[in-house]
Amino acid sequence: MSGKLTTDVDKRLLRTTKFPPEFNVKVDMTKVNFPVIKRWVQDEIERILGTEDEVVMNTISNLVEESRYPNIKELQISLNGFLDKDAPKFCHDLWKYCISAQEGPNGVPKELLEAKKKELLQEKLEEDRAREEAQKRQEADRERELEIARVRDRERSERGRGGGGRYGGREFDRPPFRRDSRSPPPRRRDDDFYRNPPRGDTQSASRKRSTTKTPPIAFARPLTIALAATKTQATQLILDISSTAQTAREQR
């Protein structure tokens, strides 16, 4: 592929294009963990083109992986037709990662390691934040339930203290609310003694009624005798007056 690319590449573009100084550094691909870099390549191509492109991925893989010392300048010229103005920056970043990878102990670019660490740290921060928010929601729900329980206990306690009489403090035992009437209340007869007297006090009640309504015979008889005597005395007085008057006329 490299030989064919060399014959097809416009030599004039290779001579006239200004490349960054990093392109002059040789990279030994045996020291590079390219599968790690390849994941970055896939994400970057999808970002630039807006979709996955197998042709571009195959072109990059063939030019980079088939040669121990790939030519990054030729790769940029080949990608101009696919990536247009983004080809120089993409190739520059790719080559920096390859140089960093061959200098590292595990063949992984330190830039990608740092980016991965930041990504993992960000994910951990987001997980911690989500866990903290979930815990706060649980605590708020628990506090709300406790407050509702306290309110209910307080209401039951107030009903128990304030309504321990006729209805035992229970709201559902109380009669329905009635509006006050403008009519006067009915007359109460708390002691209907005369209508329904007790058994043991029947004679006493009869004596009370007799004393109140009709005088006893023992008191009525002397009163009658007194009235008769007064009438007799009045008659006698009239007779005495008449007799005196008659005597006076006879003396004249």
PECOR-V981045 format. One line per field, one symbol per residue. ss: DSSP state (h for helix, s for strand, l for the rest). phi: phi as a letter, one per 40 degrees, with the letter a starting at -180 (. if undefined). psi: psi as a letter, one per 30 degrees, with the letter a starting at -180 (. if undefined). A space follows every 50 residues. Layout:
ss->???
phi->???
psi->???
//
This chain:
ss->lhhhhhhhllhhhhhhllllhhhhllllhhhllhhhhhhhhhhhhhhhhl lllhhhhhhhhhhhhllllllhhhhhhhhhhhhhhhhhhhhhhhhhhhhh hhhllllllhhhhhhhhhhhhhhhhhhhhhhhhhhhhhhhhhhhhhhhhh hhhhhhhhhhhhllllllllhhhlllllllllllllllllllllllllhh hhhhhhhhhhhhhlllhhhhhhhhhhhhhhhhhhhhhhhhhhhhhhhhhh hl
phi->.cccccccccccccccccbcccccccbccccbccdcccccdccccccccg acbcccccccccccccbcbcbccccccccdcccfcccdcccccccccccc cccccbgbcccccccccccccccccccccccccccccccccccccccccc ccccccccccccbcccbggbcccccccbccccccccccbcbccccbcccc bccccccccccccbcccdcccdcccccccccccccccccccccccccccc cc
psi->eeeeeeffkjfeeeefkjllffffkkkjffgkieeeeeeeeeeeeeeefg lkjeeeeeeeeefeffkeiljfeeeeeefefefbffeeeeeeeeeeeeee efflfggkkfeeeeeeeeeeeeeeeeeeeeeeeeeeeeeeeeeeeeeeee eeeeeeeeeeefhgcegggkeffkllkkkklfllllkkieiiefeillef geeeeeeeeeeeekkleefeeeeeeeeeeeeeeeeeeeeeeeeeeeeeee f.
//
